[in-house]
Amino acid sequence: MKRTFSALIAIAVCLGQVGFSPATHAAEPAKAAASRTAEQILPASTVLYVEVTRPQDLFQHVLNHPLGKQLQSTPQYQAFVNSEEGKKVKNIVDYIEFISTGGSVHLAVDAKSFGAALLVKVDAAKQKGLEKRVVDFVEKSLADAGNDVKLEPNNYRGINTYRVDKGGFCTVGPWIVFINNRDFGKTLLDNLLDGSNAPLTANKEYTTAKKQVATGSSLPTVWAYGKISLIRSMGLMNAILKDKSDNIGLEFIAGGVLETLRHTPYVTASIDIKADALSVSLATPFDSKKIPSTRMFYFSSDRKGSASKELRPEGTLLTITTHRDAAGMFRAIDELFTENVAAEFTKGESQLSTFFGGRDFVDDILGNIRPQIQIIAARQKYTAVTPAIKYPAGAMVVRLKKADELTQAQFKSAFMSLMSIINLDGMNKGRSMLLLDIEKHNGANVYTSKYSVDPETTKKDAAEEHYNFSPTMAVYKDWIIVSSTNQLAKQLVDEAKKSSDELIKSNTRIQLDAKIGHQMLVDNREQLIANNQIEKGHSRTAAANEIDWLLAALKYVKGADIDLSFTDDTARLSATIKLAETK
C-alpha cells in the first residue's frame, strides 16, 4: 500500500523536473494560455497521448454507480478508507475529482526529449486561487509522505514554476502542468504562451487516430494514441513478436493480431463510460497485403475472416464464434512454430489419425472442416440425478465441407473410441461406467452416453461431479456437434436446423450472459459457502455474507461482449460490459 500511495503522489505531484531558463516576459500569460488546447501545447513529436475528455464521467458512472456503491460497502473497503493510508488516497481522489470535473486531463510522452507531461485543464469556475490550491495540495501530500517542505516559486516568463525534488509543476490560466524534463517543459510553456509551428495537430498519424476513435464530433470518455512503431524499434515487443512461436494455443487465438502488430505504425485505445455500459476498444491500421500466407488461416479469402452467427439455445451462458482454418495453421507448422513444437505435433498427428481410420488428420479431417468454429456453454437442467456441484454444459460446433457417409462414420468411430478411453480411465479411478447409446433427434444421429447410477451408493440430490457429463456427438447433415451433455447436443441440433449460412462481420465474437452466470452461482451457493469456509476459515455466517454480497453485486452486471474484426483498413478489438439500468 505504501508503494501505491507513493505512486499516486508521484502522478499527482509531478512527472519530472522543471528548470526554466530566463526569457522574454510574456504579457498576460493566463489570457494566452486560455485559448490553447492540449493538442496545440504538445509537440508533433509526441509518441504517447492519453486524454480524459470527461473526468466527471469516471466519478459519476464508476464510483457513484450502484455496483461501485456495492463495492464500497464491503468491510475490506471500509477498513482501507478508514486507515491512515486510505485517508491519504481518498484525499487525493477527492481532490482530483474536484479539480478535474468540468475540465479535461492529458498525459503525453515526447520522443524528441524523452519528456513526459501531465496537463489538467480546469473549469472556469475553479480557476480563482488555482495556484495556491495546487501548491497547498502538493505540500500536504509531500508532508503526508514524510517530506515536509515549503515550496518556493521560480519565475519563467511571468509564470510561477515550482520544483519538487526532480519534478515540478506550474499553473497558467486554466492549465496545471506537470513535467519531468527541462527542455520539454520549456517547449510546453513556450507553446502555451506563443503557439507552436509544429504542434501535435500537425502529426498526420495523430489526426487520423483521433478520427478513428471519434463518433462524429464526440470523443469517448478516455482515449489514447501510441506510436507502436517506436516501441517495436526499441525491441520492447520482441517477446511476443517472435519469428516462430512455441505456443500453439496462442498462435491459434491471436496469430492474426500479432501479425498486425508486427506492421502497424500506431495503436489507438478508447474507454467510453455510460450509465448502462463500459466499453473498451483497441484499434490499429490494417493492411491485408502484408499478411503472409502462413497466417492466412486467421483470415478468409477476403482477408477479413468472418465467423458464423451464434447458435443460442435456452440457458446459454457463453458463446464463442470465430474464424480459424485449423488445417491451414498446421500445414504451415514448420514455418510458424519452433522445431520442438513442430516435432511434438507431428508425433501427435499420427496418433490422432488412428482415431479416424488412418486418414491424414490435417488434410482429410481438419481440411474437411469449415473455418467457422463455435463454442457454447449453457446452464444445465437436471432430471434423474443432480450433482452437488453443478457445472455448465459445453459444446463445440463445426460444419463439414463434404458430409458424405464415410466421413460421418469416421467421426462416429472416433467418438466411440474416445468414450472407450474415458471408460478405461474411469475404471482405474473408481468412476461409474459410461453407457453408450444411439438416438435419433430431429433428423440427427445422436451418439450419446451417460454414467450408470447405483441406487444404493449414489446420492441423487448431491451426486458426484462426473454426473454433470453425458458426452454426446450429434451429426446433422454437415453439422458436427460434440457436447459434454446429451441435453445440450439436442438443443444445438434444434438450433442448427433453424439456422442459416449467415456470417457476421466479426472475425471473433464472445458473448457472456451474466444473468445466466448469476443463476448458476445461486445453484452452487451452498458449495461456494463451504469452499469459502475451508479456504478462508470463515464461520458459516461470515462465508454466507461474503457469497451473498457477491451475488448481489453481480445483479448489476447484465453481460459482456468481446469482438475482433478486420476491415479494409482497420483492425479492432473491443469489449463491452453491460450494466443493469439504474433509476
VENPE-V548009 format. One record per helix or strand of 2 or more residues. SS is the DSSP state (~ for helix, > for strand). FROM is the first residue (numbers start at 1). TO is the last residue. If there is no record, write none. Layout:
BEGIN
SS_FROM_TO, SS_FROM_TO
END
This chain:
BEGIN
~_2_13, ~_29_34, ~_38_41, >_46_52, ~_55_63, ~_66_72, ~_75_81, ~_84_100, >_104_110, >_116_121, ~_124_126, ~_130_144, >_153_156, >_159_164, >_167_172, >_175_179, ~_182_194, ~_200_202, ~_204_213, >_222_226, ~_228_233, ~_248_263, >_267_274, >_277_285, ~_288_290, ~_293_298, >_316_323, ~_326_331, ~_333_336, ~_339_355, ~_361_368, >_372_378, >_393_400, ~_405_428, >_434_441, >_444_451, ~_465_468, >_472_476, >_479_483, ~_486_498, >_508_513, ~_514_523, ~_525_536, ~_540_554, >_557_566, >_570_579
END
